[in-house]
Amino acid sequence: MLDFELTLLEEDQVKEPHILSVLNTYGLKAPITDLAILTDIPDIHESAQSFYAKDDKTLFGRCGSYFLKTFSNEGTDNRNKNIYYINASGARSFIRFISFSGTIRNHGIRPVLVASKSFVSVLEKKNGYKDLLEVSFGEYPQYVEQDREKVQRLNNLFQEHKLKQTGKTYTFDATPYYRFCYDFFTRTILEYELDRKKYIPYIRTRNASYPYASLTNKEEIKLDKTYWIKVEPITWLYDIETNLLLSKRILLSGVPFSVEGKGYEHSDIKKYIDTYMVKEIIPYNQRSIMDENPSLQNFVYWKKPKGRR
């Protein structure tokens, strides 16, 4: 059993008078990772400085939108249901749940880690923006490898079935953004290791709502191209008053909030976080039983989606 849980921010935690102290200082804007862009969060043009994090004006500081936990349900009529999120400028907004809006996949996941004080107390902390405490815990694919020679080696070894597996996998939603009423479509990708660094090979195989997005290497995303995403430590902002850890970055997008218009406790996004994400941020250091089986080297598992309409 894990000693912590992952969830999302609640509406009360992002507005006065109960806004988290750490958000009062850092602001509500959150940088997006390359993986979040690849999984369908829109990127921000590098000239739009108002959409950058307070502490980073490089391409790594571009911000995006992320879901909140709050879901208003004022009746059985879908027109009275709202899904709340924070947009790229740091403003609170909402989607009216009508027709397909519950399955919009281009808002991200910025997880909140809930754990005991004894759990958090042993984590290494350092001072960040305006002396906010930052904690490094867990890991997740975040940014593309920009060393061209390293990328070439990864591609060559991968194609030759000689790239070492770690035994760990990551799970994403592969349902195209325009499949508004379709369930989560499981796509599982293996993690690999080269020169003691870990990567996943992410291929943009689906049409996206923002097809001309670019990554931190300034490269425009191309369909069917393999992008080697580095698995890196997750940085959390520590809110001392509530003992909560808030991911500094939006780690992922592409997961629908709720296909059937249900609140967070029964939503698709909670099911994803509880089933996959909470386990996948934990490093897996044991040798994979598949290391010696070349037929499993390029394993990608697809679960057939269930259409609503």
C-alpha positions in Angstrom: 0.0 0.0 0.0 1.3 3.4 -0.9 2.0 6.0 1.9 0.5 8.8 -0.1 -2.3 9.6 -2.6 -2.6 11.9 -5.7 -5.5 14.2 -6.4 -6.2 17.6 -8.0 -6.5 21.1 -6.5 -9.9 22.1 -5.3 -11.6 25.3 -6.3 -11.4 26.7 -2.7 -7.6 26.2 -2.8 -7.1 28.5 -5.7 -9.2 31.5 -4.6 -9.6 33.8 -1.7 -9.9 33.5 1.3 -8.6 29.9 1.3 -6.0 30.0 -1.4 -3.0 27.9 -0.6 -0.1 30.0 0.7 2.3 28.5 -1.9 -0.1 29.6 -4.7 -0.4 33.1 -3.2 3.4 33.4 -3.8 4.0 31.4 -6.9 0.7 32.2 -8.7 -1.8 29.9 -10.4 0.1 29.5 -13.7 1.9 26.2 -14.2 4.6 25.3 -16.7 3.8 22.6 -19.2 6.2 19.7 -20.0 6.9 18.4 -23.5 4.9 15.3 -22.7 1.9 17.4 -21.8 2.2 19.1 -25.2 2.6 15.8 -27.0 -0.5 14.4 -25.2 -2.5 17.4 -26.5 -2.2 20.5 -24.2 -1.7 23.6 -26.4 1.7 25.2 -26.4 2.1 29.0 -26.0 4.0 31.0 -28.5 7.3 32.0 -27.1 6.6 35.7 -27.6 3.5 35.6 -25.3 5.4 36.5 -22.1 2.2 36.8 -20.0 1.7 33.0 -20.3 5.1 32.2 -18.7 5.8 31.1 -15.1 7.1 33.8 -12.8 10.4 32.1 -12.3 11.1 30.9 -15.9 10.8 32.9 -19.1 12.4 30.2 -21.3 10.5 27.6 -23.3 10.5 25.5 -20.2 8.4 28.1 -18.5 5.5 28.1 -20.9 2.2 27.6 -19.1 -0.9 25.8 -19.9 -4.3 24.9 -18.5 -5.1 22.3 -15.9 -8.2 20.7 -14.4 -9.4 21.4 -10.9 -11.1 18.8 -8.7 -14.2 20.8 -8.4 -17.3 19.8 -10.4 -20.5 21.7 -9.9 -23.7 19.6 -10.1 -26.8 21.8 -9.7 -29.2 19.4 -11.2 -29.8 16.6 -13.6 -29.7 18.9 -16.6 -26.1 18.9 -18.1 -26.4 22.7 -18.7 -26.1 23.1 -14.9 -22.9 21.2 -14.6 -19.5 22.9 -14.8 -16.0 21.5 -15.0 -13.5 24.0 -13.5 -9.9 24.6 -14.6 -7.1 27.1 -14.5 -6.1 28.6 -17.9 -2.7 29.4 -19.2 -2.9 33.0 -17.9 -3.6 31.8 -14.4 -7.3 32.6 -14.3 -10.0 30.3 -13.0 -12.5 29.3 -15.7 -15.0 26.5 -16.4 -16.4 24.3 -19.1 -20.2 24.0 -19.2 -20.9 20.3 -19.4 -23.0 20.1 -22.5 -22.8 17.4 -25.2 -19.1 16.6 -25.6 -17.4 19.0 -23.2 -16.8 16.4 -20.5 -14.4 14.6 -22.7 -12.3 17.6 -23.7 -8.7 16.3 -23.5 -6.6 19.4 -23.9 -6.5 20.5 -20.2 -3.7 19.0 -18.1 -3.1 17.1 -14.9 -1.2 19.0 -12.2 -1.2 16.5 -9.4 -1.4 17.2 -5.7 0.4 14.7 -3.4 -1.3 14.1 0.0 0.8 12.4 2.7 1.5 12.5 6.4 3.8 15.0 8.0 6.3 12.2 8.8 6.3 11.2 5.1 7.0 14.7 3.9 9.5 15.4 6.7 12.1 13.0 5.3 11.9 14.3 1.7 14.8 16.6 0.7 13.8 20.2 0.4 15.5 23.2 -1.2 14.6 26.9 -1.6 13.0 27.9 -4.9 11.2 31.0 -6.2 11.0 33.6 -3.4 12.2 31.0 -0.9 9.3 28.6 -1.5 10.3 25.1 -0.5 10.7 22.7 -3.4 10.7 18.9 -2.9 11.9 16.3 -5.3 10.0 13.0 -5.2 9.1 10.4 -7.8 9.8 10.7 -11.5 7.9 11.0 -14.7 8.6 11.6 -18.4 8.8 15.3 -19.0 11.1 16.9 -21.6 12.5 15.6 -24.9 16.2 14.7 -25.2 17.8 17.5 -27.2 21.2 15.9 -27.8 21.0 14.8 -31.4 23.8 12.2 -31.0 22.0 10.7 -28.0 18.7 10.6 -29.9 20.4 8.8 -32.9 21.8 6.2 -30.5 18.4 5.7 -28.9 16.8 5.2 -32.3 19.4 2.8 -33.5 19.4 0.7 -30.4 15.6 0.7 -30.3 15.3 -0.5 -33.9 17.9 -3.2 -33.3 16.1 -4.4 -30.2 19.2 -3.7 -28.1 17.9 -0.9 -25.9 17.7 -2.0 -22.2 14.3 -2.0 -20.6 13.8 -1.0 -17.0 10.7 -3.0 -16.5 8.5 0.0 -15.9 5.7 1.3 -18.1 3.7 4.5 -18.4 0.0 4.7 -19.4 -1.6 7.4 -21.6 -4.9 8.0 -23.3 -4.7 7.5 -27.1 -8.2 8.5 -28.0 -8.2 11.3 -30.6 -9.4 14.6 -29.3 -12.3 14.7 -31.7 -13.7 11.4 -30.3 -15.7 13.4 -27.8 -17.9 10.7 -26.4 -15.3 7.9 -26.2 -13.9 6.4 -23.1 -10.2 6.4 -22.0 -8.2 4.4 -24.6 -5.3 2.7 -22.9 -1.8 3.1 -24.5 1.1 1.6 -22.4 4.7 2.5 -23.3 7.8 0.8 -22.0 10.6 2.7 -20.2 14.2 2.3 -21.5 17.6 3.1 -20.1 20.8 4.4 -21.8 23.9 5.7 -20.0 22.0 5.5 -16.7 19.3 7.8 -17.9 15.7 6.7 -18.5 13.5 7.5 -21.5 10.2 6.6 -23.1 9.7 6.6 -26.9 6.5 8.7 -27.5 5.0 8.7 -30.9 2.3 11.2 -31.8 -0.1 8.8 -33.6 -3.3 10.7 -33.2 -4.5 14.0 -34.7 -4.4 16.7 -32.1 -6.5 19.8 -31.5 -3.2 21.8 -31.7 -1.3 20.1 -34.6 1.4 22.7 -35.0 2.6 22.8 -31.4 6.3 23.0 -30.7 8.5 21.5 -28.0 11.3 23.0 -25.9 13.8 22.1 -28.6 11.8 24.5 -30.9 10.8 21.6 -33.1 7.3 21.4 -34.5 5.6 18.2 -33.6 5.3 15.7 -36.5 2.9 12.7 -36.6 4.5 9.2 -36.4 7.8 10.6 -35.3 9.5 9.0 -32.2 10.3 11.6 -29.5 12.6 10.4 -26.7 11.2 11.8 -23.5 13.5 11.9 -20.5 12.2 10.5 -17.2 13.1 13.1 -14.7 12.5 13.8 -10.9 9.2 15.5 -10.2 9.5 18.9 -8.5 6.8 19.7 -6.0 6.0 23.0 -4.3 5.5 22.4 -0.6 2.7 24.2 1.1 3.7 24.2 4.8 0.4 25.2 6.2 -1.6 22.3 4.7 1.4 19.8 4.3 0.4 19.4 0.6 2.8 18.9 -2.2 1.7 20.5 -5.5 3.5 19.6 -8.8 5.3 22.6 -10.1 4.5 21.5 -13.6 1.6 20.2 -15.6 2.8 16.6 -16.2 0.2 15.3 -18.7 -2.8 16.0 -20.7 -5.2 14.0 -22.9 -7.2 12.5 -20.1 -11.0 13.4 -20.1 -12.4 14.7 -16.9 -15.7 12.8 -17.1 -17.3 11.1 -20.1 -20.7 10.7 -18.3 -20.8 14.1 -16.5 -20.0 12.7 -13.0 -18.3 14.5 -10.2 -14.6 14.0 -9.4 -15.0 11.0 -7.1 -16.6 9.0 -10.0 -14.8 10.7 -12.8 -12.5 9.3 -15.5 -9.6 11.5 -14.5 -9.7 10.2 -10.9 -9.8 6.6 -12.1 -6.8 7.3 -14.2 -4.8 9.0 -11.4 -5.7 6.2 -8.9 -5.1 3.3 -11.3 -2.1 4.4 -13.2 -0.4 7.7 -12.3 0.0 7.2 -8.6 1.9 4.0 -9.2 3.8 5.3 -12.3 5.6 8.1 -10.5 7.4 5.5 -8.4 10.8 4.5 -9.8 11.1 0.9 -10.8 14.7 -0.3 -10.4 14.4 -4.1 -10.8 15.5 -5.8 -13.9 12.7 -6.5 -16.3 11.8 -10.1 -17.1 11.4 -8.9 -20.7 15.1 -7.8 -21.0 16.1 -11.1 -22.7 13.0 -11.3 -24.9 13.5 -9.3 -28.2 9.9 -10.0 -29.3 8.7 -7.9 -26.4 11.2 -5.1 -27.0 8.8 -2.8 -28.8 5.8 -3.8 -26.8 2.9 -1.3 -26.9 -0.5 -2.4 -25.5 -3.7 -1.0 -26.9 -7.1 -1.4 -25.3 -10.0 -1.1 -27.7 -12.0 2.0 -26.8 -15.7 1.9 -26.0 -17.7 4.5 -27.9 -20.5 6.3 -26.2 -22.1 7.4 -29.5 
